[in-house]
């Protein structure tokens, strides 16, 4: 996709949501970190349901550690892989207290050093909590970037690098949120809603007209 199309694509997405943000509920960088850690292979709706109860009791590294593993699991057991996530959350809480005074670090390497925190999670935290122009690539963004021609790549890192290179600076803060929402609600995996897509004319998806015709 050429630069003019890319600029127009983000201009249209921005017009639908000028100040995009995550659909996860949070009130602090730490709450966002825990919510994102829980969101792997889980819906934001389920995570929000679990954290509403959890954060009312414990929403700092120290209070989560004091809550204990058994009770933490009780609050997050509606989420997939909750046993492993609970273990990583408590290890992360301990490291935040030990190395960072209980605060969530802004540094990419420091974030990725936390148990259960990978590059994608670190990018989400840096962008959403700290206002860094990073672009986290999940399955939705990976699909949208490749399908539209916005950034082609066989790996998540290739797509991330492509998006960082191709996305104009003015759109980088919101790009992650616009693309994930577009992938979640319009450019879906099995049945993309091409007929309802506001960037259809810019998109380079080879089957877009066929899909749109079937759905019209």
C-alpha positions as CSV (number, residue, x, y, z in Angstrom):
1,X,0.0,0.0,0.0
2,X,1.5,3.4,-1.0
3,X,2.0,6.3,1.4
4,X,-1.0,8.2,0.1
5,X,-3.4,5.3,0.7
6,X,-1.9,4.7,4.2
7,X,-2.5,8.3,5.2
8,X,-6.0,8.1,3.9
9,X,-6.7,4.8,5.7
10,X,-5.6,6.2,9.1
11,X,-7.4,9.5,8.5
12,X,-10.7,7.6,8.0
13,X,-10.1,5.3,11.1
14,X,-9.2,8.4,13.2
15,X,-12.4,10.1,12.1
16,X,-14.5,7.3,13.6
17,X,-12.7,7.4,16.9
18,X,-10.5,10.5,17.5
19,X,-9.2,9.4,20.9
20,X,-9.0,5.6,20.8
21,X,-8.0,3.5,23.8
22,X,-8.2,-0.1,25.0
23,X,-11.4,-1.8,25.8
24,X,-9.8,-3.1,29.0
25,X,-10.8,-1.3,32.2
26,X,-8.0,0.1,34.2
27,X,-7.2,3.0,36.5
28,X,-3.4,2.8,36.8
29,X,-0.4,1.4,34.8
30,X,-0.3,-1.6,37.2
31,X,-4.0,-2.4,36.6
32,X,-3.5,-2.2,32.9
33,X,-0.4,-4.5,33.1
34,X,-2.4,-7.1,35.0
35,X,-5.4,-6.8,32.6
36,X,-3.2,-7.2,29.6
37,X,-1.4,-10.2,31.1
38,X,-4.8,-11.8,31.7
39,X,-6.1,-11.0,28.2
40,X,-4.0,-13.6,26.3
41,X,-6.5,-16.1,24.7
42,X,-9.3,-14.3,26.5
43,X,-11.9,-11.7,25.6
44,X,-11.7,-8.2,27.0
45,X,-15.2,-8.7,28.3
46,X,-14.1,-11.7,30.5
47,X,-11.0,-9.9,31.7
48,X,-13.1,-6.8,32.7
49,X,-15.5,-9.1,34.5
50,X,-12.7,-10.7,36.5
51,X,-10.7,-7.6,37.2
52,X,-13.7,-5.6,38.4
53,X,-13.9,-7.9,41.4
54,X,-10.1,-8.5,41.8
55,X,-9.1,-4.8,41.7
56,X,-11.7,-3.9,44.3
57,X,-9.7,-6.0,46.7
58,X,-6.2,-5.7,45.4
59,X,-4.8,-3.4,42.8
60,X,-1.1,-2.9,43.7
61,X,1.8,-5.4,43.7
62,X,1.9,-5.6,47.4
63,X,-1.8,-6.1,47.9
64,X,-2.0,-8.8,45.2
65,X,0.9,-10.7,46.8
66,X,-0.9,-10.4,50.2
67,X,-4.1,-11.8,48.5
68,X,-2.2,-15.0,47.7
69,X,-2.3,-17.4,44.9
70,X,-5.4,-19.4,45.9
71,X,-7.6,-16.3,46.2
72,X,-6.1,-14.8,43.1
73,X,-7.1,-17.9,41.1
74,X,-10.6,-17.7,42.5
75,X,-11.0,-14.2,41.0
76,X,-9.5,-15.1,37.6
77,X,-10.7,-18.7,37.1
78,X,-13.2,-17.6,34.4
79,X,-10.2,-16.7,32.2
80,X,-8.3,-19.3,30.2
81,X,-4.9,-20.4,31.4
82,X,-5.6,-18.9,34.8
83,X,-3.2,-21.1,36.7
84,X,-0.2,-20.1,34.7
85,X,-1.4,-16.5,34.6
86,X,-1.8,-16.4,38.4
87,X,1.8,-17.6,38.9
88,X,3.2,-15.1,36.5
89,X,1.2,-12.2,38.0
90,X,2.6,-13.0,41.5
91,X,6.1,-13.3,40.2
92,X,5.7,-10.0,38.4
93,X,4.4,-8.3,41.5
94,X,7.4,-9.5,43.5
95,X,9.8,-8.2,40.8
96,X,8.1,-4.9,40.6
97,X,8.6,-4.4,44.4
98,X,12.2,-5.7,44.3
99,X,13.5,-3.9,41.3
100,X,11.1,-0.9,40.6
101,X,9.8,0.3,43.9
102,X,6.4,-1.2,43.1
103,X,6.0,0.9,40.0
104,X,5.5,-0.4,36.4
105,X,8.6,0.5,34.4
106,X,8.4,2.4,31.1
107,X,11.4,0.7,29.6
108,X,10.8,-2.0,27.0
109,X,13.6,-4.3,28.2
110,X,12.5,-3.9,31.9
111,X,8.9,-4.7,31.0
112,X,9.9,-7.8,28.9
113,X,11.9,-9.0,31.9
114,X,8.7,-9.5,33.9
115,X,7.3,-13.0,34.0
116,X,4.4,-13.4,31.5
117,X,5.2,-10.1,29.7
118,X,6.3,-10.4,26.1
119,X,6.9,-7.8,23.4
120,X,3.3,-7.3,22.6
121,X,2.2,-6.7,26.2
122,X,5.2,-4.3,26.7
123,X,4.2,-2.3,23.7
124,X,0.6,-2.1,24.9
125,X,1.7,-0.8,28.3
126,X,4.2,1.7,26.8
127,X,1.6,3.1,24.4
128,X,-1.6,3.1,26.5
129,X,-0.2,3.8,29.9
130,X,2.8,6.0,29.1
131,X,2.0,7.6,25.7
132,X,4.8,6.0,23.7
133,X,4.2,5.8,19.9
134,X,4.5,2.0,19.9
135,X,2.4,-0.5,17.9
136,X,1.6,-3.8,19.5
137,X,0.7,-6.6,17.1
138,X,-1.8,-9.2,18.1
139,X,-3.7,-11.7,15.8
140,X,-6.2,-9.0,14.7
141,X,-3.5,-6.5,13.7
142,X,-1.4,-9.2,12.1
143,X,-4.4,-10.1,9.9
144,X,-5.4,-6.6,9.1
145,X,-1.9,-5.5,8.2
146,X,-1.3,-8.4,5.9
147,X,-4.8,-8.5,4.4
148,X,-5.0,-4.8,3.6
149,X,-1.4,-4.5,2.4
150,X,-0.6,-2.0,5.1
151,X,2.4,-4.0,6.3
152,X,3.3,-7.4,5.0
153,X,5.1,-10.0,7.1
154,X,5.3,-13.7,8.0
155,X,6.0,-13.0,11.6
156,X,4.6,-10.6,14.3
157,X,7.9,-8.8,14.5
158,X,8.1,-8.3,10.7
159,X,4.6,-6.8,10.7
160,X,5.4,-4.6,13.7
161,X,8.5,-3.3,12.0
162,X,6.5,-2.7,8.8
163,X,3.8,-0.8,10.7
164,X,6.3,1.4,12.5
165,X,8.0,2.2,9.2
166,X,4.8,2.8,7.2
167,X,2.6,4.5,9.7
168,X,2.9,8.4,9.6
169,X,4.0,9.8,12.9
170,X,0.7,11.6,13.5
171,X,-1.1,8.3,13.6
172,X,1.3,6.1,15.6
173,X,-0.2,6.8,19.0
174,X,-3.6,5.6,17.9
175,X,-2.7,3.0,15.2
176,X,-2.7,0.0,17.5
177,X,-6.2,0.8,18.8
178,X,-7.7,1.6,15.4
179,X,-6.3,-1.5,13.8
180,X,-7.3,-3.9,16.6
181,X,-10.9,-2.6,16.7
182,X,-11.1,-2.8,12.9
183,X,-9.9,-6.4,13.0
184,X,-12.2,-7.3,15.9
185,X,-15.4,-5.8,14.5
186,X,-15.0,-5.4,10.7
187,X,-12.0,-7.2,9.2
188,X,-12.8,-10.4,11.0
189,X,-10.9,-13.6,10.4
190,X,-13.6,-15.9,8.9
191,X,-16.3,-13.5,7.6
192,X,-14.8,-10.1,7.0
193,X,-17.5,-7.4,6.6
194,X,-16.1,-5.9,3.4
195,X,-19.4,-4.5,2.4
196,X,-19.5,-2.3,5.5
197,X,-15.8,-1.4,5.5
198,X,-14.9,2.3,5.4
199,X,-11.5,1.6,3.9
200,X,-12.6,-1.0,1.3
201,X,-11.5,1.1,-1.7
202,X,-8.0,1.5,-0.2
203,X,-7.6,-2.2,0.9
204,X,-5.6,-4.6,-1.2
205,X,-7.3,-7.7,-0.1
206,X,-7.8,-9.8,-3.3
207,X,-11.2,-11.2,-2.3
208,X,-12.8,-8.0,-0.9
209,X,-15.2,-7.6,-3.9
210,X,-16.2,-11.2,-3.8
211,X,-16.9,-11.1,-0.1
212,X,-18.8,-7.8,-0.4
213,X,-20.9,-9.1,-3.2
214,X,-21.9,-12.2,-1.2
215,X,-22.9,-10.1,1.8
216,X,-24.7,-7.4,-0.1
